[in-house]
């Protein structure tokens, strides 16, 4: 009888430990997982200057989709102006070499955007646009540690003469080809979506 009482006591004690210890812990709502903090390296002024410059680039890209050379030149000119507004001196706080590299890359981008302004043939304009795109991505964006909206590097394998490829940058993963476009003399609009996403930069 004494053994039975001891057994019941042990059983009740084990149940109490389970109920008040483990079971209550299980019913407690779990706290949300801490989210990593987004680390900003640049000022709002710096990031807004980059964003504004890219709006001009995207509008120029869309003009090439429509084969609108007047609009493409207008926004190439606007892009050059906005490149000059980027406060590169801010990069000195990290590394003066980074600032000099970014400054040199911007000078090259402006040179090719300026060449685009001098062209009258849309194919030659698109070749300058290709060079501008290649200088922006990845060189410029990785040099400054880009912190803006998502970007997608896209590629057309037959941008020029059917066998020469070219890259461009988009703010959407949908492929809308600025080299073959809507009004290509050979393909018309059939190659508007020719291409693929090669790489991407996502907002930090």
Buried (B, 14 or more C-beta within 10 A) or exposed (E): EEEEEEEEEEEEEEEEEEEEEEEEEEEEEEEEEEEEEEEEBBEEEBBBBBEBBBBBBBBBBBBBBEBBBEBBBBBBBBBBEBBEEBEBEBBEEEEEEBBBBBBEBBEBBBBBBEBBBEBEEBEEBBBBBBBBBBBBBBBBBEBBEBBBEEBBBBBBEBBBEEEEBBBBBBBEEEBBBBBBBBBBEEBEEEBBEBBEBEEEBEEE
